[in-house]
Amino acid sequence: MPSQIKALHTVDGTSFPYIFEQNATVQLNSMTGKSFQDKSYSEVNPEYHSDHLSWETPDPGYWTKNGYALVRADERGLGQSPGKLDTMSRGTIEAFFDVIEWAAAQSWSSGKVGLLGISYHAWSQWRVAARKPKGLAAMIPWEGVSDYYRGRCRHGGILSNSFIKFWWDLQVVSNHEEELVRNRQDQTIYNVNNRFRDDEYYASKEYDMEDIVVSLLSVANWGGILLHLRGNIEGFCNAGSELKYHRTITGRHDLPFCYDEEVDIQKSFLDAFLKGQDRVGWPIKGKIPPVDLVLQKGDVDFNNAEAEKQYQRRTENEWLVARTRYIKYSR
């Protein structure tokens, strides 16, 4: 049975150092507290520890304190959003498109919208940006796969069923009430039953990366092989954006997003394109190198953020690096 939509809209302007509004209604044109693993949450930068911090998304406490309004939306078929749950689908992106244009039109909005998030919240940025919603001014896909078929589901055509089941059970099944099972499209089933990229299931999720023209900062983790690393590099290389930047990081999937130095870069980029407050030259092509690499050389211990700061950084003017020397190992 579909989600029961209730009148649950509330606005709390007194309990927190920011205004917390939840269950706001966004009319979709295409349709007729803490959500964190405990140990991970305890290790997050304390500057990012507001009551509404959620996994893989920006912290409302920090960003509202710095002059931003932060919007999160339930996907179709989840929470108070009507419709069928079909993760990573065309319908997902159509709804996301509507939410962006809705946010840009609100009285509290400057009319400029930026996107920031990890993993699923980065993957969806690539696809919605290609549709060019009104108001979208900047995007920071942080560790986000950009090719559903080749980057997530079938590496080299081989089914990546272990990760898909792990993700589906953890992120969807655990958050979806049992009576809603018939109101969702199960990725674990559809990815097994569809084998080729031009099957309708996969083809419906395709888009042209060159259609992305918004200012872009793609952030990849060297440890994200077989999923997000390829996605961020391919997205950066193929996006049609005039102003596009690529940054690499190391470390865990959850914590670097909240490191002081990384948050400062996020804020610097968004300030430049959403507020017109540029500190380093983001809006000026050629002012700063478009590629910023961390050189992961040597063993500095595992899961040690301070030790990882020993890795040197190096900027480049392009990717792949023009002066690369290719070594042939076979005759």
SULSULDA-V891517 format. One record per pair of residues at least 24 apart in sequence whose C-alpha atoms are under 8 Angstrom apart, sorted by the first residue. I is the first residue (numbers start at 0). GAP is how many residues later the second one is. D is the distance in Angstrom with one decimal. If there is no record, write none. Layout:
[[I:GAP:D] [I:GAP:D]]
This chain:
[[0:178:6.2] [0:179:5.6] [0:181:6.7] [0:182:6.3] [1:75:7.1] [1:80:7.3] [1:81:7.0] [1:82:7.3] [1:178:6.2] [1:181:5.9] [2:74:6.3] [2:75:7.1] [2:76:7.2] [2:77:6.8] [2:78:7.4] [2:79:6.2] [2:80:7.7] [2:177:7.1] [3:76:7.3] [3:78:8.0] [4:75:5.5] [4:76:7.3] [4:77:7.0] [5:74:7.1] [16:44:7.2] [16:48:7.8] [17:42:7.8] [17:43:6.7] [17:46:6.3] [17:47:7.2] [22:57:6.9] [25:72:7.9] [25:73:6.6] [25:76:6.9] [26:71:7.7] [27:67:6.1] [27:70:5.7] [27:71:7.6] [28:66:7.9] [28:69:6.6] [29:64:6.6] [29:65:7.0] [29:68:8.0] [39:214:7.4] [39:215:7.7] [42:212:7.5] [43:211:5.9] [43:214:6.6] [44:210:7.7] [44:213:5.9] [44:214:6.3] [44:215:7.6] [47:210:6.7] [54:199:7.9] [55:61:5.9] [55:62:4.9] [55:63:7.1] [55:65:7.2] [55:198:6.8] [56:59:7.2] [56:60:4.9] [56:61:6.4] [56:64:7.2] [57:58:6.9] [57:59:6.5] [68:39:8.0] [68:40:7.7] [70:32:7.8] [72:26:7.7] [76:106:7.1] [76:107:7.3] [77:98:7.1] [82:100:7.9] [83:99:5.2] [83:100:5.5] [83:101:7.7] [84:98:6.3] [84:99:4.4] [84:100:6.3] [85:98:5.8] [85:99:5.1] [85:100:7.6] [86:98:7.6] [86:100:7.7] [87:36:7.3] [87:117:7.5] [88:115:7.4] [88:116:6.0] [89:114:6.5] [89:115:5.9] [92:31:6.9] [92:34:6.8] [92:35:5.6] [93:34:7.7] [95:32:6.8] [96:31:6.0] [96:34:7.5] [96:36:5.8] [97:35:7.8] [99:33:6.7] [99:34:7.5] [99:35:7.1] [99:36:7.0] [100:32:6.2] [100:33:5.6] [100:34:6.2] [100:35:7.9] [103:30:7.4] [103:31:5.3] [103:32:7.9] [110:24:5.6] [111:24:6.0] [111:25:5.7] [111:162:5.6] [112:24:5.6] [112:25:6.9] [112:161:6.9] [113:24:4.7] [113:25:5.4] [113:26:7.9] [113:156:6.8] [113:160:7.0] [114:24:4.5] [114:25:5.9] [114:26:7.5] [115:24:4.9] [115:25:6.1] [115:26:7.2] [116:24:6.1] [116:25:5.8] [117:24:4.7] [117:25:5.6] [117:26:6.3] [118:24:5.4] [118:25:4.5] [118:26:7.0] [118:109:7.3] [119:24:6.7] [125:83:7.5] [125:86:7.4] [125:109:7.4] [126:80:6.6] [126:82:8.0] [128:82:7.8] [128:83:5.5] [128:84:7.6] [128:85:7.0] [129:77:7.1] [129:78:6.9] [129:79:6.5] [129:80:7.6] [129:81:4.7] [129:82:4.4] [129:83:7.5] [130:80:7.3] [130:81:7.7] [131:79:7.9] [131:80:7.3] [131:81:7.8] [131:82:8.0] [135:78:7.2] [136:77:6.0] [136:78:6.6] [136:136:6.3] [136:137:6.5] [137:76:5.7] [137:77:4.8] [137:78:6.0] [137:132:6.7] [137:135:6.3] [137:136:7.3] [138:75:7.2] [138:76:6.5] [138:77:5.1] [138:78:6.4] [139:76:6.1] [139:77:4.9] [139:78:5.7] [139:79:7.2] [139:126:7.5] [140:76:6.9] [140:77:5.4] [140:78:6.5] [140:91:7.6] [141:76:6.3] [141:77:4.8] [141:78:6.4] [141:90:7.8] [141:115:7.9] [142:75:7.9] [142:76:5.9] [142:77:5.0] [142:78:6.3] [142:81:7.4] [142:85:5.0] [142:86:6.6] [142:88:7.7] [142:89:6.4] [143:76:7.7] [143:83:7.9] [143:84:4.8] [143:85:7.6] [143:87:5.9] [143:88:6.0] [144:82:5.8] [144:83:4.3] [144:84:7.2] [144:85:6.9] [144:86:3.9] [144:87:6.3] [145:82:7.7] [145:84:8.0] [145:85:4.4] [145:86:6.7] [145:88:7.2] [145:89:6.1] [146:59:7.8] [146:84:6.4] [147:54:7.6] [147:57:7.1] [147:58:7.8] [148:48:6.4] [148:53:6.5] [150:75:6.7] [150:76:5.3] [150:77:7.4] [150:79:6.8] [150:80:6.4] [151:74:7.6] [151:75:5.6] [152:38:7.0] [154:71:7.4] [156:38:7.5] [156:39:7.4] [158:32:7.6] [158:33:7.3] [160:27:7.2] [160:30:8.0] [160:31:7.8] [163:24:6.4] [208:26:6.8] [208:29:5.7] [208:30:4.9] [208:31:6.9] [209:28:5.9] [209:29:4.7] [209:30:4.2] [209:31:7.7] [210:28:7.0] [210:29:6.0] [211:27:5.3] [211:28:5.3] [211:29:5.9] [212:26:6.9] [212:27:5.1] [212:28:3.8] [212:29:6.7] [213:27:5.6] [213:28:7.8] [213:29:7.6] [214:26:6.0] [214:27:7.1] [214:28:5.1] [214:29:5.8] [214:58:7.7] [215:25:6.9] [215:27:6.5] [215:28:4.6] [215:29:6.1] [216:27:5.9] [216:28:4.7] [216:29:5.8] [216:30:7.3] [216:52:7.8] [217:26:7.8] [217:27:6.1] [217:28:4.8] [217:29:6.2] [218:27:5.9] [218:28:4.8] [218:29:5.6] [218:30:7.2] [219:26:7.7] [219:27:6.3] [219:28:4.7] [219:29:6.2] [220:27:5.6] [220:28:4.8] [220:29:5.3] [220:30:7.4] [220:32:7.8] [221:26:6.7] [221:27:6.4] [221:28:5.7] [221:74:8.0] [222:27:6.5] [222:28:7.2] [222:29:7.8] [223:29:8.0] [236:82:7.2] [241:43:7.8] [242:39:7.8] [242:40:7.0] [242:41:7.9] [242:42:6.3] [243:46:6.7] [244:44:8.0] [244:45:4.5] [244:46:5.9] [245:44:6.1] [245:45:4.8] [245:46:6.3] [246:44:6.0] [246:45:4.7] [246:46:5.9] [247:44:6.5] [247:45:5.1] [247:46:5.8] [248:44:7.4] [248:45:6.0] [249:44:7.5] [249:46:7.4] [249:58:7.4] [250:52:6.6] [250:53:7.7] [250:54:6.9] [250:57:7.4] [251:51:6.9] [288:26:6.1] [288:27:5.9] [288:28:5.2] [289:25:7.7] [289:26:6.8] [289:27:5.7] [289:28:6.7] [290:24:5.5] [290:25:5.0] [290:26:6.0] [290:27:6.2] [290:28:7.0] [291:24:6.4]]
